[in-house]
Amino acid sequence: MIRMSVSRILPFLLLAMLLASCSRKYKIEGSSSVTSLDGKMLFLKTLRNGEWVAVDSAEVIHGLFKMNGKADSVMVVTLYMDHEGIMPLVLENGKIEVAISNSQLIAKGTPLNDKLYEFIDKRNEMEVKIEELERKEARMVLDGANLEDVHAQLQQEGEALVKEMNDYVKQFITDNFENVLGPSVFMMMCSALPYPVMTPQIEDIMKTAPLAFKDSPLVKEFLSKAKENMKLLEEHRRMEENAVNASQN
């Protein structure tokens, strides 16, 4: 039987661990056709304890910029210029290609970035279809169609499109409960609300959400504030009903 002593194995194990840790690196290669970005500093920022903290930075030179570093853990960050957020990125192991133009923002080359921007592109397409309904209504009326009939038809189309988009967003979140995209897209969805509140869509997502998703710091904070606001809204509604009943008596 061939045996190898621990003292001879250990250096190989340490080398393997070192190589594994060294291989977990991100590399960002970016290009920009927006001339106003030339000479500007771009920052990758993440939200920590309620504050945006820079984790990397680079200067845009002749429309190009590069960043690289260790990817000890996968995280969603935002690419910033000064205090203006430009686009989200997933900081993960591998080469990430970023392209910035006046008409499009895209990050690709790693699994989660590919998945995120496929989602963003499809959702944008759905939003364009919804916005197009207003122009469609004007065209139909100008062509002589009855305004009430047109309005009823397009309202039905609009509701169907909104439902399709909401279902798509919900499905994406549930499909990504176990990685950083689920909580991040959930918070993107919630940011469209005027203040944290429990909507039917959010309640539906929470029915199947695992504990790890609910315990994500931003999700946990949102849910806490949303539930507090729901109690305040219920209390306000009850007070209004009591006031109406009192005035009738």
N, C-alpha and C positions, 0 to 999 in steps of 0.2 A: 504494500500500500504506500502510495506516495504522500508524504506529509510536508506541510510548509508551516514554519513557526509563525506565531502572531507578529513577532518583530519584523518578519519579512513581508507579511500581508499588509500590515498597517500603513506603510508608505504608499502602497498602491491604492488603498481605500481613501486615504487623505487626498491623493492626486485626483482620484475620480470625483470626490466631493468638490475639490477646487475647480476642476474643469466644468462640472455641472453648474456651480454658482457663477462662474465666469461667462458661461454660455447664455445666461439669462440677462440679456441686454437689449435695450431698444435703440434703434437708430432711425432718426427722422430725416428724410431728405425732402425738402420743400421747394416749391416754385411758385412764383406769383407774377401775374400779368398786370397787377394793380400798381401803377407807377408811384402812387402816394406812399406805398409801403417801403420803397427803396430807402435804405439808410436808417430805417426804424428798427427798434428792438422788439422782438416778439418774446413772449413769456408763456411757459406752460404753468398753469396754476391749478391747485386743488383746494377744495373747501375743507378747512380744519378748524373745528371749534368755532364755527361761524365766521371765519376770516379766510380770504383768498390768499394762499401761500404759494410763492413761486418755487417750482421744483427744477426748472431749467430755463435757459434763455438763449437767444441767438440774434444776430443782426442780419437783416436782409441786404444782401449785396448783389447788385445787378439781377435782381429778381430771384435770387436763390438764398436758401438758409439751411443750416444743418444743426441737429442736436443729437446727442447720444448719452447714454448712461445706463446704470444698472436697473433692471426691472425685477426687484426683489418680490414685489407683489403687483398684481394687475390692478390698475385703477383708471377711472375716467377722469380726465383733466380737460381744461378749457384753454385753447390758444388765445392769448390776449395780446393786444397792442395798447400800451398804456393802460387805461382803465376800461377799455372796450373789449368785451368778449367777442371773438370772431367765430370760433367753431369748437365743437367737442372732439376729443380724441381719446382712444383707449391706449394707455401706456402699457404695452405688453411686449413680451420677448419677440424680436424680429425687426425687419426693416419696414418702416411705415412711410409710404409716399403721400405727401400732402400737396394738393394743387389749389391755389386761390385765384379766382378771377371775379370779375364783376357779376357774372351770371351763375357761377357755381363754386361750391366748396366741397372738397372731397378728400377723404383719407382712405387709403387702401394698402394691401400688402400683407396684413396680418388677419387672422380669423375673425376677431371681434370687431376690428375696424371695418372689414368687408361687410360683416353682418349689420353693423350700425348704419353704414351709409347706404346700404341696400334698403333698409327700413326708411331712412330719411327721404331718399329719392321717391319711394313708392308713396309715402305719406304726402309729400309735396305734390305729386301728381294728383292725388285725391283732392287736395285743397284747391288746386287749379280748376278741377272739374266743378267743384262747388261754387267757386268765384265766377266761373263761366256762365252759370245759370242766370245771373243778373243781366249779362249782355244778351243771352238767349231770349230773355223775356222782352227786352227792348226791340230786338229784331222781329220777334213774332208779332208784337203789337204794331210795329211799323208796316208789317206785311198784311195788316188788316184783321188779325185774330182778335177775338173778344178778350178784353183785359181780365175779367173775372175767371174765364175759362183757362187762360194762360197762367194766371196766378195759382189757381188750384192745381193745375198739372205740374208746374214747376215746384210748388211747395211739396208735392208728393215725391218728385224726383230728388229734391234737396234732402228731405228726411231720409230717403233710402241711401243717398250718398254719405250722409253724416253717420248713419248706422253702420254702413260698410267700413268707414274709416275708424269709428270707435271700436268695432269688432276686431279690426286689424291691429290696432294699438294694443287692445287687451290681450289678443293672442300672442303678440310679440313679447309682451311683458311676462305672461305666464310661461312661455317657452324659454324665457331667460331668467326665471326665478333664481336659479342657482349660480348665476355669474353676475358681473358688475353691470351688465346692460339692463337687466330687469329693474333694479332700483333707480338707475339713472334715467331711463325712459319714463318710468313712473313719475319721477320728479319733474321731468320736462312736461308731461301731461298736466300735472298739478299746478305748474307755474302759470298756466293759462287761466286759472281760477282767480277771482278778485281777492280771495282770502282762503285759508285752509278750511275745507268743509267736506263732509262725507256725501258724495254724490252716489247715485245708483251704480254707476260704472265702477267707482272706487270700492264700494261695498261688495260688488260682484267679484272684483279681483281679490279682495281680502278673504273671500270664502275658501279659496283653494291655496292661498299664499302660505308657504312654509315659514317656520319660525325664523329661519335665517334671513329671509326677506323682510319680515316685519321688524326684526331687530337691527336692520341696517340703520345707522345713525340718522340719516336724513329722512328716511321713511318713518322711523319711530317718532321723530320730532314732529313730522307733518301730521301723523295720526293722532298724536297727543293734542296738538292745537286744534285739529279738525273736530275731535270729540268735545273739546271744551267749547268751541264755537257752536256746535250743534245744541249743547245744553243751554247756551245763552239765547240762541234763536228760539228754542222751545219755550224758554221762560218768557221771552219777549212776546211770543205768540199767545201764551196763556194770559199774560197781563192785558193784552189787547182784547182778548175774548171777555175777560172779566170786566174791562171798562165798558165794552159794548153792552154786556148784560146788565151792568149797573145803570147805564143811561136809559135802557129800555124799561127798567123797573122804576 
